[in-house]
Amino acid sequence: MGALLDLWKSERGLVLVALIVAVTTLCGLGYVSPTQWLDYTKWIFAAYVAGKTITGSVQLATSTPDDQPTWADKLKAMGDIIASLERRSSPPDPPPPTVAPPRMPTQPAQEGATPL
């Protein structure tokens, strides 16, 4: 039912219906034979379908879906990628300094000294 309402709401649909009514009237009055009426209605319908298909294709080609990222989103993502690459390409941080282990005395213990 929705398709019929869409047909009546569009200019293309009104022209389609008007042309079919006109050729049907001419056929009823005897100006057009039934074979010519059939050919005429086929051509009208083919032209209507072709126009509808072309219009739908153009709308699909020119519209963008809502879930597609905008240019601002794409530029932000590119900036994030560049920043990540810059962090990866910088030299690594130097390791923290290590504390040397305590040295053991190399001299013999003095007399009277208490061991640790």
Secondary structure as a PSIPRED ss2 file (coil, helix, strand):
# PSIPRED VFORMAT (PSIPRED V4.0)

   1 M C   1.000  0.000  0.000
   2 G H   0.000  1.000  0.000
   3 A H   0.000  1.000  0.000
   4 L H   0.000  1.000  0.000
   5 L H   0.000  1.000  0.000
   6 D H   0.000  1.000  0.000
   7 L H   0.000  1.000  0.000
   8 W H   0.000  1.000  0.000
   9 K H   0.000  1.000  0.000
  10 S C   1.000  0.000  0.000
  11 E H   0.000  1.000  0.000
  12 R H   0.000  1.000  0.000
  13 G H   0.000  1.000  0.000
  14 L H   0.000  1.000  0.000
  15 V H   0.000  1.000  0.000
  16 L H   0.000  1.000  0.000
  17 V H   0.000  1.000  0.000
  18 A H   0.000  1.000  0.000
  19 L H   0.000  1.000  0.000
  20 I H   0.000  1.000  0.000
  21 V H   0.000  1.000  0.000
  22 A H   0.000  1.000  0.000
  23 V H   0.000  1.000  0.000
  24 T H   0.000  1.000  0.000
  25 T H   0.000  1.000  0.000
  26 L H   0.000  1.000  0.000
  27 C H   0.000  1.000  0.000
  28 G H   0.000  1.000  0.000
  29 L H   0.000  1.000  0.000
  30 G C   1.000  0.000  0.000
  31 Y C   1.000  0.000  0.000
  32 V C   1.000  0.000  0.000
  33 S C   1.000  0.000  0.000
  34 P H   0.000  1.000  0.000
  35 T H   0.000  1.000  0.000
  36 Q H   0.000  1.000  0.000
  37 W H   0.000  1.000  0.000
  38 L H   0.000  1.000  0.000
  39 D H   0.000  1.000  0.000
  40 Y H   0.000  1.000  0.000
  41 T H   0.000  1.000  0.000
  42 K H   0.000  1.000  0.000
  43 W H   0.000  1.000  0.000
  44 I H   0.000  1.000  0.000
  45 F H   0.000  1.000  0.000
  46 A H   0.000  1.000  0.000
  47 A H   0.000  1.000  0.000
  48 Y H   0.000  1.000  0.000
  49 V H   0.000  1.000  0.000
  50 A H   0.000  1.000  0.000
  51 G H   0.000  1.000  0.000
  52 K H   0.000  1.000  0.000
  53 T H   0.000  1.000  0.000
  54 I H   0.000  1.000  0.000
  55 T H   0.000  1.000  0.000
  56 G H   0.000  1.000  0.000
  57 S H   0.000  1.000  0.000
  58 V H   0.000  1.000  0.000
  59 Q H   0.000  1.000  0.000
  60 L H   0.000  1.000  0.000
  61 A H   0.000  1.000  0.000
  62 T H   0.000  1.000  0.000
  63 S C   1.000  0.000  0.000
  64 T C   1.000  0.000  0.000
  65 P C   1.000  0.000  0.000
  66 D C   1.000  0.000  0.000
  67 D C   1.000  0.000  0.000
  68 Q C   1.000  0.000  0.000
  69 P C   1.000  0.000  0.000
  70 T C   1.000  0.000  0.000
  71 W H   0.000  1.000  0.000
  72 A H   0.000  1.000  0.000
  73 D H   0.000  1.000  0.000
  74 K H   0.000  1.000  0.000
  75 L H   0.000  1.000  0.000
  76 K H   0.000  1.000  0.000
  77 A H   0.000  1.000  0.000
  78 M H   0.000  1.000  0.000
  79 G H   0.000  1.000  0.000
  80 D H   0.000  1.000  0.000
  81 I H   0.000  1.000  0.000
  82 I H   0.000  1.000  0.000
  83 A H   0.000  1.000  0.000
  84 S H   0.000  1.000  0.000
  85 L H   0.000  1.000  0.000
  86 E H   0.000  1.000  0.000
  87 R H   0.000  1.000  0.000
  88 R H   0.000  1.000  0.000
  89 S H   0.000  1.000  0.000
  90 S C   1.000  0.000  0.000
  91 P C   1.000  0.000  0.000
  92 P C   1.000  0.000  0.000
  93 D C   1.000  0.000  0.000
  94 P C   1.000  0.000  0.000
  95 P C   1.000  0.000  0.000
  96 P C   1.000  0.000  0.000
  97 P C   1.000  0.000  0.000
  98 T C   1.000  0.000  0.000
  99 V C   1.000  0.000  0.000
 100 A C   1.000  0.000  0.000
 101 P C   1.000  0.000  0.000
 102 P C   1.000  0.000  0.000
 103 R C   1.000  0.000  0.000
 104 M C   1.000  0.000  0.000
 105 P C   1.000  0.000  0.000
 106 T C   1.000  0.000  0.000
 107 Q C   1.000  0.000  0.000
 108 P C   1.000  0.000  0.000
 109 A C   1.000  0.000  0.000
 110 Q C   1.000  0.000  0.000
 111 E C   1.000  0.000  0.000
 112 G C   1.000  0.000  0.000
 113 A C   1.000  0.000  0.000
 114 T C   1.000  0.000  0.000
 115 P C   1.000  0.000  0.000
 116 L C   1.000  0.000  0.000
